[in-house]
């Protein structure tokens, strides 16, 4: 049968022979091809994971500085790579793995859609390949599909963004499909990727740097909750936001959910809240996440009409900028069902 690393080494050896000569005509004035990036698996750690995860980025920010044909050298480069520097990509994958596989180290795998980058010796940085160069590298060194077949991950997350979808498809000999995961999150932000050799939990979202800059990290919160719920692993929901997103998963079963709008917002003091509404935007509900408890608010632009919508649990809190606010009791994160019980009738009323 052979170990994972033996199988990976065999795959790479079959592809890497003569790669430097095959790609020798790919050169630029001050850049040249750098790679390929190969994987090494710490098999015992990987196989003992709750769920085995493969993270896939775009391309490396430099690797060896040139084209290398030595498989063992390249796999050792990966094995010894310091995967702890403070970049958004590294931070996010450690964070995700830490939730799904707590108390595990060196147990996940990472690779890139593009196994080569363009290296600039003056800066020491790597840069993306243009499409023609990318296709030429894949013509001679197409291993992504084989890596997935060999490592058999339970989860694959492409942190590559929608602009790399065609590059992903180009490496498979079948038609991959990209479909929305949640109706309220656009496919370009988060997509479920399907193909015969891909695990059921295969997704594509933006690169972590983009998610961080654009404050879209809540997309990953929703995704992790979705995965854990499908795998009946919600006992790992030891984070407050996981409890909230479990609520969203339950709301998705309600008839009104298709038209429900949800937005995650952050207040200036660091508190965050979720806003729920239906078009036209006249009345809405808010769930505030405050340290160790939750608050359920209702608000409206029309006090007279709104009074009829607020049930007996709410009391008038005040008005601001011609908006009227009501709030009710606090909820504990451990009692999310109580919040759901009160929230659903309100949303049903708002949806009419």
URLINVEN-V589701 format. One record per backbone hydrogen bond with DSSP energy under -0.5 kcal/mol. CO is the residue of the C=O (numbers start at 1). NH is the residue of the N-H. E is the energy in kcal/mol with one decimal. If there is no record, write none. Layout:
co:CO nh:NH e:E
co:CO nh:NH e:E
This chain:
co:3 nh:7 e:-2.2
co:4 nh:8 e:-2.7
co:5 nh:9 e:-2.7
co:6 nh:10 e:-2.1
co:7 nh:11 e:-2.3
co:8 nh:12 e:-2.8
co:9 nh:13 e:-2.7
co:10 nh:14 e:-1.8
co:11 nh:15 e:-0.9
co:12 nh:15 e:-0.6
co:12 nh:16 e:-2.5
co:13 nh:17 e:-0.8
co:16 nh:19 e:-2.3
co:18 nh:22 e:-2.3
co:19 nh:23 e:-1.5
co:21 nh:24 e:-1.3
co:23 nh:26 e:-1.8
co:25 nh:27 e:-1.0
co:26 nh:33 e:-0.6
co:31 nh:28 e:-1.9
co:32 nh:119 e:-3.5
co:34 nh:117 e:-1.9
co:35 nh:68 e:-2.3
co:36 nh:38 e:-0.6
co:41 nh:43 e:-1.5
co:42 nh:46 e:-2.7
co:43 nh:47 e:-3.0
co:44 nh:48 e:-1.3
co:46 nh:49 e:-1.4
co:52 nh:154 e:-1.9
co:52 nh:155 e:-2.2
co:53 nh:109 e:-2.5
co:54 nh:157 e:-2.2
co:55 nh:57 e:-0.5
co:55 nh:111 e:-2.3
co:56 nh:159 e:-3.1
co:57 nh:113 e:-2.2
co:58 nh:114 e:-2.7
co:60 nh:62 e:-1.4
co:66 nh:35 e:-2.0
co:69 nh:71 e:-0.9
co:70 nh:74 e:-2.3
co:71 nh:75 e:-2.6
co:72 nh:76 e:-2.1
co:73 nh:77 e:-1.9
co:74 nh:78 e:-1.6
co:75 nh:79 e:-2.4
co:76 nh:80 e:-2.4
co:78 nh:81 e:-1.2
co:81 nh:83 e:-1.2
co:82 nh:84 e:-0.7
co:82 nh:85 e:-0.7
co:85 nh:87 e:-2.2
co:87 nh:91 e:-2.8
co:88 nh:92 e:-2.6
co:89 nh:93 e:-2.0
co:90 nh:94 e:-2.0
co:91 nh:95 e:-2.1
co:92 nh:96 e:-2.7
co:93 nh:97 e:-2.4
co:94 nh:98 e:-2.3
co:95 nh:99 e:-1.3
co:96 nh:99 e:-0.5
co:96 nh:100 e:-2.2
co:97 nh:101 e:-3.3
co:99 nh:102 e:-0.5
co:101 nh:104 e:-1.1
co:109 nh:55 e:-2.8
co:111 nh:57 e:-2.9
co:113 nh:115 e:-0.5
co:115 nh:36 e:-0.6
co:115 nh:37 e:-1.7
co:117 nh:34 e:-2.5
co:117 nh:119 e:-0.6
co:118 nh:127 e:-2.0
co:119 nh:32 e:-1.4
co:119 nh:121 e:-0.6
co:120 nh:124 e:-2.8
co:120 nh:125 e:-0.7
co:125 nh:120 e:-2.5
co:127 nh:118 e:-2.8
co:130 nh:134 e:-2.7
co:131 nh:135 e:-2.6
co:132 nh:136 e:-1.7
co:133 nh:137 e:-2.2
co:134 nh:138 e:-2.2
co:135 nh:139 e:-1.9
co:136 nh:140 e:-1.1
co:137 nh:141 e:-2.3
co:141 nh:143 e:-0.8
co:143 nh:147 e:-2.7
co:144 nh:148 e:-2.0
co:145 nh:149 e:-2.3
co:146 nh:150 e:-2.2
co:147 nh:151 e:-2.5
co:148 nh:152 e:-2.0
co:154 nh:201 e:-0.7
co:155 nh:54 e:-2.6
co:156 nh:158 e:-0.5
co:156 nh:203 e:-2.6
co:157 nh:56 e:-2.8
co:157 nh:159 e:-0.8
co:158 nh:160 e:-0.9
co:158 nh:205 e:-2.7
co:161 nh:164 e:-1.6
co:162 nh:165 e:-1.5
co:164 nh:168 e:-2.0
co:165 nh:169 e:-2.6
co:166 nh:170 e:-2.0
co:168 nh:171 e:-1.5
co:169 nh:172 e:-1.9
co:174 nh:176 e:-0.7
co:177 nh:194 e:-2.2
co:179 nh:192 e:-3.8
co:182 nh:185 e:-1.3
co:186 nh:189 e:-1.3
co:186 nh:190 e:-2.0
co:188 nh:162 e:-0.5
co:189 nh:206 e:-0.7
co:190 nh:181 e:-0.7
co:191 nh:193 e:-0.5
co:191 nh:204 e:-2.5
co:192 nh:179 e:-2.2
co:194 nh:177 e:-1.8
co:195 nh:198 e:-1.0
co:200 nh:202 e:-1.2
co:201 nh:156 e:-2.5
co:202 nh:193 e:-2.7
co:203 nh:158 e:-3.5
co:204 nh:191 e:-2.3
co:205 nh:160 e:-0.5
co:205 nh:161 e:-2.6
co:207 nh:210 e:-0.9
co:207 nh:211 e:-2.0
co:208 nh:212 e:-2.6
co:209 nh:213 e:-2.4
co:210 nh:214 e:-2.5
co:211 nh:216 e:-3.2
co:211 nh:217 e:-0.5
co:212 nh:215 e:-1.1
co:216 nh:219 e:-2.1
co:217 nh:220 e:-1.0
co:217 nh:221 e:-1.3
co:218 nh:222 e:-2.3
co:219 nh:223 e:-2.1
co:220 nh:224 e:-2.8
co:221 nh:225 e:-2.0
co:222 nh:226 e:-2.2
co:223 nh:227 e:-2.4
co:224 nh:228 e:-2.8
co:225 nh:229 e:-2.5
co:226 nh:230 e:-2.2
co:227 nh:231 e:-2.0
co:228 nh:233 e:-3.5
co:229 nh:232 e:-1.5
co:233 nh:236 e:-2.2
co:234 nh:237 e:-1.9
co:236 nh:238 e:-2.7
co:239 nh:242 e:-0.6
co:239 nh:243 e:-1.3
co:240 nh:244 e:-1.7
co:241 nh:245 e:-2.4
co:242 nh:246 e:-1.9
co:243 nh:247 e:-1.5
co:244 nh:248 e:-1.7
co:245 nh:249 e:-1.9
co:246 nh:250 e:-1.7
co:247 nh:251 e:-2.5
co:248 nh:252 e:-1.7
co:250 nh:253 e:-1.7
co:251 nh:254 e:-2.1
co:254 nh:257 e:-1.3
co:255 nh:258 e:-0.7
co:256 nh:259 e:-1.3
co:256 nh:260 e:-0.5
co:257 nh:260 e:-1.0
co:261 nh:277 e:-1.8
co:263 nh:265 e:-0.5
co:263 nh:275 e:-2.6
co:265 nh:273 e:-2.6
co:267 nh:270 e:-2.0
co:271 nh:267 e:-3.7
co:272 nh:289 e:-2.6
co:273 nh:265 e:-3.1
co:274 nh:287 e:-2.4
co:275 nh:263 e:-1.9
co:276 nh:285 e:-2.3
co:277 nh:261 e:-2.9
co:278 nh:282 e:-0.5
co:280 nh:282 e:-1.9
co:282 nh:301 e:-1.9
co:283 nh:278 e:-0.6
co:284 nh:299 e:-2.9
co:285 nh:276 e:-2.9
co:286 nh:288 e:-0.5
co:286 nh:297 e:-3.1
co:287 nh:274 e:-2.4
co:288 nh:290 e:-0.8
co:288 nh:295 e:-1.9
co:289 nh:272 e:-0.9
co:289 nh:291 e:-0.6
co:290 nh:293 e:-2.5
co:292 nh:333 e:-0.5
co:293 nh:290 e:-2.3
co:294 nh:331 e:-2.3
co:295 nh:288 e:-3.0
co:295 nh:297 e:-0.6
co:296 nh:328 e:-1.6
co:297 nh:286 e:-2.4
co:298 nh:326 e:-3.0
co:299 nh:284 e:-2.6
co:300 nh:324 e:-2.7
co:302 nh:306 e:-2.0
co:303 nh:307 e:-2.1
co:304 nh:308 e:-0.6
co:305 nh:308 e:-0.5
co:305 nh:309 e:-0.5
co:306 nh:309 e:-1.4
co:306 nh:310 e:-1.6
co:311 nh:314 e:-1.8
co:315 nh:327 e:-2.1
co:318 nh:325 e:-2.9
co:320 nh:323 e:-1.2
co:323 nh:320 e:-2.4
co:324 nh:300 e:-1.6
co:325 nh:317 e:-3.1
co:325 nh:318 e:-1.4
co:326 nh:298 e:-2.7
co:327 nh:315 e:-2.3
co:329 nh:296 e:-0.7
co:331 nh:294 e:-3.1
co:332 nh:335 e:-1.7
co:333 nh:336 e:-0.7
co:335 nh:338 e:-1.0
co:335 nh:339 e:-1.0
co:336 nh:340 e:-2.4
co:337 nh:341 e:-2.4
co:338 nh:342 e:-1.5
co:339 nh:343 e:-2.8
co:340 nh:344 e:-2.5
co:341 nh:345 e:-0.6
co:342 nh:346 e:-0.9
co:343 nh:347 e:-2.4
co:344 nh:348 e:-2.6
co:345 nh:349 e:-2.0
co:346 nh:350 e:-2.5
co:347 nh:351 e:-1.8
co:349 nh:352 e:-1.0
